[in-house]
Amino acid sequence: MRGVQLRPEWGDSKTASQIFCISRASLYRLHAEGKIRSTSLKERGKLKGKRLWDLDSIARLLEKGATGGEERGEA
């Protein structure tokens, strides 16, 4: 389908920031507040891992706070 962009379910900080224009610091703050979901891919014994963000949870948070216009799905 031309013109339709599918969003991945999970993305790293850079991807989430590009899609939603939210800073990395805000992602971590929203996660700490329990407002968005994430997971860390870290191997046992390693100090660092890869943080992935649930992009649908970010979209739901933004939709929940949206004002004006019609809600999605209503016609």
ABEGO torsion letter per residue (X at the ends): XBGBBBBBABBBAAAAAAAAGBBAAAAAAAAAAGABBBBBBBBBGBABBBBBBBAAAAAAAAAAABBEEBBBGBX
